[in-house]
Amino acid sequence: MLKKKAIRKIFITTLTAFILLVAYSIPNMVDEEKIIKTNLEVEYITGIGTNHIYLLDKNNYLVKTNILLDKKNKEEQIKLLLNNLIQSDNAKFPEGLKATIPANTKIIDIIYDEGYVTINFSKKFLNVEDSLKDRMIESIVFSIMDLGEIKGVIIEVEEEILKDYNKVLDKNIGINKKYEIKSRKNINKVVIYYLEDIDNNKYYVPVTRYLNDDRDKIKIIIDELTTSYIYEPNLMNFLNSNTKLIDYEEKENVMSINFNNAIFDKDNKIVEEVQYTLAYSIFDNYDVNQILFQVDGKNIDTIGIKDLP
C-alpha cells in the first residue's frame, strides 16, 4: 500500500509541476480573484501544495476540501483563504459547495503576530443569517488553524471584537456541533470524521459531538464509525460493523490501534476511506503525529499527519 501511495504521489507531483509550468507561461490576462479560483480548481484535482478550507454543503455542514497556496507570507496565505470563503458569483467551487462569508465583505486588515491572527472585516460580515453564523466562524477558524503554527484567531468588524464569542478563537469552538447531553456531568467532546458523497466526489466531514460518555475518545470514535446508524442520512462511514478494537497504545507521538480482521475489505486491505476517517478523527482528538494500523497484532500500515489528503 505504501508503495502505491509513493507512486501516486510521484505522479501527482509531476502532473502538478507541469500544470503550474503551463499556467505561469500564459500571460497575465485575468485578475487576481480569478487566478485564486483557478488555483482552487487545480488544487481540487491534484491535492498537492495545499491547505484545507472548509466549505458549506447543501445540508449546512462544513466539509473539508483543499486549496492551492502559492503564497509564502502568512498574511498573504490567510488573505487567500479568506477570499475563497467570501461568497462571489465568480467562485469556482466543486459542485454542491459554497462559501460562508457574506458577499461583498471586505478584508480591511490582517495582522499575524507571534502565532495570533487578527482579522478586521467590513460591516458586510454581519449580514450572515443567524442560523449560519456559527458555521461561518467555524469555517474561518478551522481553515486558518490548519495552516499550522497558529495559536488563535481574533475576529473584528470595523475594529470591534466580534460579539457573542471569545476574543481569541481556536479549534476548541468545535465544528458542525452536535449536543447529546442529558446531564452536566461526564461531558466528553469528541471530533469524529464521516464521509459525504457530493456529485460523485467524497468529502470528509468533521462533527464535534458533546455527549455524556467518560470512555476514552478512541473507543467512542470506533463505536460511532462501526454503527449501522448515523443520525444524518447524508453522512457515511466505511468501517465494517463487525470491526472490533482489540487494544490501543499512545506512545512517543504514535497511536497504535489493533483491530480484528473485520477491518479488511474483500481483498484483505484496509481501504483508504477507513484509514482516513480514523486518522482524521484520532489526530483531532489526540496529540500524536503518526498512527500505526495493526490487525491481530500484525503491523499493516502507518499514516502521518502529512499523509492525509
Backbone torsions as a table, in degrees:
resi	resn	phi	psi	omega
1	MET	NA	-42.4	178.7
2	LEU	-63.2	-36.6	178.5
3	LYS	-63.6	-42.8	178.8
4	LYS	-62.9	-40.7	179.5
5	LYS	-63.4	-40.8	180.0
6	ALA	-63.6	-43.8	179.4
7	ILE	-63.0	-42.2	-179.1
8	ARG	-64.4	-41.1	-179.7
9	LYS	-65.0	-37.7	177.6
10	ILE	-63.3	-44.4	179.1
11	PHE	-62.1	-46.0	-177.9
12	ILE	-64.1	-41.7	180.0
13	THR	-62.1	-43.7	178.7
14	THR	-62.5	-44.9	179.6
15	LEU	-61.8	-43.6	-179.5
16	THR	-62.7	-44.2	179.3
17	ALA	-59.2	-41.1	179.2
18	PHE	-64.8	-44.4	-179.6
19	ILE	-61.5	-45.4	-179.0
20	LEU	-66.2	-36.6	178.2
21	LEU	-61.3	-45.6	178.5
22	VAL	-64.5	-42.7	-176.9
23	ALA	-62.3	-42.7	-177.3
24	TYR	-80.1	-9.3	176.2
25	SER	-83.2	-18.3	-179.1
26	ILE	-83.2	136.2	178.9
27	PRO	-58.1	153.3	-178.0
28	ASN	-75.6	91.7	-175.1
29	MET	-109.3	0.8	178.8
30	VAL	-128.4	158.7	-177.5
31	ASP	-76.8	169.8	-173.0
32	GLU	-61.5	-37.9	-177.7
33	GLU	-61.6	-42.0	-179.2
34	LYS	-69.4	-33.0	176.0
35	ILE	-63.2	-42.1	178.4
36	ILE	-58.7	-45.7	-178.6
37	LYS	-66.5	-37.4	177.2
38	THR	-64.4	-39.8	177.1
39	ASN	-59.7	-40.2	178.0
40	LEU	-60.9	-40.8	-179.3
41	GLU	-65.9	-43.9	178.1
42	VAL	-63.3	-42.4	-179.6
43	GLU	-62.0	-39.1	-179.2
44	TYR	-60.0	-29.3	179.5
45	ILE	-83.1	-42.3	-168.8
46	THR	-93.9	-33.5	-178.4
47	GLY	66.7	27.0	-175.8
48	ILE	-123.6	144.4	177.3
49	GLY	59.6	54.6	-165.8
50	THR	-126.7	171.3	163.5
51	ASN	-133.7	152.1	177.0
52	HIS	-71.4	148.5	171.7
53	ILE	-138.6	142.6	-173.2
54	TYR	-110.3	115.3	-176.2
55	LEU	-114.1	161.3	-174.4
56	LEU	-94.0	132.4	176.2
57	ASP	-94.6	-179.0	-175.5
58	LYS	-68.6	-16.7	178.1
59	ASN	-96.9	10.1	-179.3
60	ASN	64.0	33.1	169.1
61	TYR	-100.8	143.4	173.2
62	LEU	-84.8	128.1	178.4
63	VAL	-115.4	149.6	-177.6
64	LYS	-88.1	122.9	170.8
65	THR	-136.1	-169.7	-172.1
66	ASN	-127.7	157.0	175.6
67	ILE	-136.5	142.4	177.9
68	LEU	-76.6	127.1	177.5
69	LEU	-104.7	113.3	178.4
70	ASP	-108.7	20.8	179.0
71	LYS	-113.9	144.8	178.5
72	LYS	-101.5	-33.0	179.1
73	ASN	-70.4	135.8	-175.2
74	LYS	-61.5	-44.8	179.6
75	GLU	-61.5	-38.6	179.5
76	GLU	-68.5	-38.0	176.8
77	GLN	-62.8	-44.0	-179.7
78	ILE	-65.1	-41.8	178.9
79	LYS	-61.7	-40.5	178.9
80	LEU	-62.8	-44.6	177.7
81	LEU	-59.0	-47.9	-176.3
82	LEU	-66.3	-37.7	177.6
83	ASN	-58.7	-34.4	179.4
84	ASN	-80.2	-13.0	176.6
85	LEU	-93.2	-6.0	177.7
86	ILE	-89.0	128.0	-178.1
87	GLN	-62.0	135.3	-177.8
88	SER	-154.3	146.2	176.9
89	ASP	-67.3	-20.0	-178.6
90	ASN	-89.3	-1.8	-176.8
91	ALA	-62.3	135.3	177.9
92	LYS	-117.2	67.8	179.0
93	PHE	-88.8	158.2	171.9
94	PRO	-55.4	149.8	-177.4
95	GLU	-54.3	133.6	176.0
96	GLY	90.5	1.1	-180.0
97	LEU	-120.4	148.2	179.7
98	LYS	-145.7	162.4	179.9
99	ALA	-74.6	169.1	-172.2
100	THR	-114.6	-22.0	-176.9
101	ILE	-90.1	134.5	-177.1
102	PRO	-53.7	146.7	179.7
103	ALA	-59.3	149.5	176.9
104	ASN	70.8	7.0	172.5
105	THR	-66.6	134.4	178.8
106	LYS	-105.2	142.6	173.6
107	ILE	-93.5	104.9	-175.8
108	ILE	-73.5	-42.0	-176.8
109	ASP	-160.1	150.8	173.7
110	ILE	-133.7	125.7	178.2
111	ILE	-123.2	126.8	176.0
112	TYR	-115.2	116.7	-174.8
113	ASP	-142.7	116.5	176.1
114	GLU	52.0	41.2	174.9
115	GLY	91.9	-8.3	-179.1
116	TYR	-106.5	137.0	-177.7
117	VAL	-111.4	125.0	174.5
118	THR	-112.2	124.3	-178.9
119	ILE	-118.4	129.9	178.6
120	ASN	-112.9	113.7	-178.8
121	PHE	-101.1	161.5	171.3
122	SER	-77.4	170.5	-175.1
123	LYS	-66.2	-18.4	176.5
124	LYS	-58.6	-22.8	178.9
125	PHE	-56.4	-29.9	-175.7
126	LEU	-83.0	0.4	-178.4
127	ASN	-80.5	4.7	-179.3
128	VAL	-68.8	145.9	175.1
129	GLU	-63.1	143.3	-178.7
130	ASP	-56.2	-38.6	-177.2
131	SER	-68.6	-17.4	-177.5
132	LEU	-112.3	5.0	-177.2
133	LYS	-62.8	-46.4	179.1
134	ASP	-60.8	-41.7	-179.9
135	ARG	-61.5	-40.9	179.5
136	MET	-62.0	-47.7	-179.8
137	ILE	-63.1	-43.3	179.1
138	GLU	-60.7	-42.7	-178.1
139	SER	-64.3	-38.7	178.8
140	ILE	-66.5	-51.8	-175.3
141	VAL	-64.5	-46.7	-177.1
142	PHE	-68.7	-38.1	178.6
143	SER	-63.0	-43.3	-178.7
144	ILE	-72.4	-43.6	-178.8
145	MET	-61.0	-30.6	-179.7
146	ASP	-71.8	-7.1	172.8
147	LEU	-66.2	-24.7	-176.8
148	GLY	87.4	152.8	178.7
149	GLU	62.9	22.3	177.0
150	ILE	-107.7	125.7	-179.7
151	LYS	-90.8	-29.1	-178.5
152	GLY	-175.4	163.4	-178.1
153	VAL	-124.8	131.3	177.3
154	ILE	-114.3	123.1	-177.1
155	ILE	-109.0	126.0	178.0
156	GLU	-121.8	153.1	172.4
157	VAL	-124.5	113.9	-174.3
158	GLU	51.1	46.0	175.6
159	GLU	70.1	11.7	174.6
160	GLU	-109.2	134.7	-178.6
161	ILE	-60.5	137.2	179.1
162	LEU	-58.5	130.2	-178.7
163	LYS	-77.9	158.9	174.8
164	ASP	73.4	6.6	178.4
165	TYR	-134.4	158.8	173.6
166	ASN	-61.9	154.1	-179.7
167	LYS	-61.4	-47.5	-179.7
168	VAL	-105.9	124.1	-177.0
169	LEU	-111.8	143.9	172.1
170	ASP	-145.5	-166.8	-174.6
171	LYS	-67.9	-7.6	176.6
172	ASN	-66.5	-12.8	177.3
173	ILE	-69.9	-17.3	-178.9
174	GLY	81.5	169.5	-179.0
175	ILE	-147.3	138.3	-176.1
176	ASN	48.9	50.2	-169.0
177	LYS	-65.4	139.0	175.6
178	LYS	-130.4	126.3	-178.5
179	TYR	-106.9	121.4	178.9
180	GLU	-128.7	58.5	-171.4
181	ILE	-111.4	128.9	175.6
182	LYS	-111.4	-12.0	-178.7
183	SER	-147.0	156.5	177.4
184	ARG	-81.4	-6.0	-178.5
185	LYS	-93.7	150.3	174.9
186	ASN	53.5	44.2	177.5
187	ILE	-81.6	124.6	179.6
188	ASN	-115.5	134.4	176.5
189	LYS	-107.7	119.8	-175.6
190	VAL	-131.6	131.0	176.2
191	VAL	-96.2	122.8	-178.7
192	ILE	-124.3	133.9	-179.9
193	TYR	-99.1	130.7	174.9
194	TYR	-116.0	177.7	176.7
195	LEU	-115.2	147.6	174.7
196	GLU	-133.4	136.5	177.1
197	ASP	-97.4	117.8	178.9
198	ILE	-125.5	114.2	179.1
199	ASP	53.0	44.3	177.9
200	ASN	66.7	19.8	172.6
201	ASN	-120.7	138.4	-178.2
202	LYS	-96.7	135.2	179.4
203	TYR	-126.8	150.8	178.2
204	TYR	-93.1	131.4	-174.8
205	VAL	-121.2	111.1	177.0
206	PRO	-81.4	136.1	176.9
207	VAL	-127.5	121.9	176.5
208	THR	-90.2	114.9	-177.0
209	ARG	-107.3	133.3	175.9
210	TYR	-110.5	118.1	-174.3
211	LEU	-147.6	158.1	176.8
212	ASN	-85.6	86.6	-177.6
213	ASP	-155.1	111.0	-174.8
214	ASP	-93.1	12.4	177.3
215	ARG	-69.3	164.1	173.0
216	ASP	-59.2	143.6	-174.5
217	LYS	-61.2	-33.8	-178.6
218	ILE	-63.1	-35.1	178.5
219	LYS	-68.6	-39.5	177.9
220	ILE	-65.5	-41.8	179.7
221	ILE	-58.8	-50.1	-177.9
222	ILE	-64.0	-43.6	179.4
223	ASP	-60.0	-42.1	-178.5
224	GLU	-68.8	-37.3	-176.9
225	LEU	-82.2	-9.6	177.4
226	THR	-105.6	-5.1	-179.4
227	THR	-73.2	149.5	179.1
228	SER	-81.7	-10.1	-177.7
229	TYR	-111.2	127.1	172.5
230	ILE	-122.8	131.8	-171.1
231	TYR	-65.3	-17.9	177.0
232	GLU	-116.6	122.1	-174.9
233	PRO	-65.0	-19.8	-179.6
234	ASN	-81.9	-14.2	-178.9
235	LEU	-94.4	144.8	-175.3
236	MET	-131.6	160.7	165.1
237	ASN	-135.2	158.5	-176.8
238	PHE	-115.4	10.5	-176.8
239	LEU	-87.8	121.9	180.0
240	ASN	-54.0	133.8	-176.8
241	SER	-64.9	-16.3	177.6
242	ASN	-88.9	-1.0	179.9
243	THR	-67.1	132.4	178.6
244	LYS	-124.0	138.3	173.6
245	LEU	-86.0	110.8	-177.3
246	ILE	-74.4	-50.6	176.2
247	ASP	-161.9	172.0	-179.3
248	TYR	-154.4	158.4	-179.4
249	GLU	-150.8	134.7	175.4
250	GLU	-109.8	116.9	-176.5
251	LYS	-151.8	127.5	175.0
252	GLU	51.1	53.3	176.4
253	ASN	66.1	15.9	178.1
254	VAL	-123.7	132.1	173.7
255	MET	-105.4	117.7	176.1
256	SER	-97.5	127.0	179.4
257	ILE	-125.0	123.4	-173.1
258	ASN	-112.4	119.8	-175.8
259	PHE	-114.4	165.1	166.6
260	ASN	-78.5	172.6	-172.0
261	ASN	-75.6	1.4	176.0
262	ALA	-68.8	-12.9	178.1
263	ILE	-73.6	-18.0	179.0
264	PHE	-73.4	151.5	171.1
265	ASP	-88.0	-169.4	-176.7
266	LYS	-66.4	-17.8	178.9
267	ASP	-99.3	15.5	-179.3
268	ASN	59.3	41.5	175.7
269	LYS	-129.0	159.2	171.9
270	ILE	-96.3	115.0	-175.0
271	VAL	-66.4	153.1	-175.6
272	GLU	-60.7	-38.9	-179.3
273	GLU	-59.6	-36.8	177.5
274	VAL	-67.9	-47.8	-179.4
275	GLN	-60.1	-44.0	-174.2
276	TYR	-72.9	-39.8	177.5
277	THR	-63.8	-39.7	176.7
278	LEU	-66.9	-44.9	-177.2
279	ALA	-64.4	-48.9	178.0
280	TYR	-56.1	-44.8	-178.0
281	SER	-63.3	-44.1	-178.9
282	ILE	-67.4	-45.3	-178.9
283	PHE	-62.6	-31.2	179.6
284	ASP	-80.3	-12.1	-178.3
285	ASN	-114.0	-18.2	-176.7
286	TYR	-128.7	148.7	179.9
287	ASP	-87.3	67.2	177.5
288	VAL	-129.4	160.6	178.9
289	ASN	-123.3	5.8	177.7
290	GLN	-151.3	145.7	179.2
291	ILE	-124.4	130.3	177.0
292	LEU	-104.3	118.8	177.7
293	PHE	-92.0	129.2	177.8
294	GLN	-127.7	151.3	173.6
295	VAL	-131.0	119.2	-176.5
296	ASP	51.7	40.3	176.5
297	GLY	83.2	-3.4	-178.9
298	LYS	-98.5	131.7	179.2
299	ASN	-67.0	129.5	-177.9
300	ILE	-111.4	-46.9	-175.9
301	ASP	-164.1	161.6	173.8
302	THR	-128.5	148.0	176.9
303	ILE	-134.7	129.9	174.7
304	GLY	-102.4	166.1	-179.2
305	ILE	-56.2	-39.7	-176.9
306	LYS	-73.8	-10.0	179.1
307	ASP	-83.0	-12.8	-174.4
308	LEU	-76.5	147.6	-179.2
309	PRO	-72.9	NA	NA
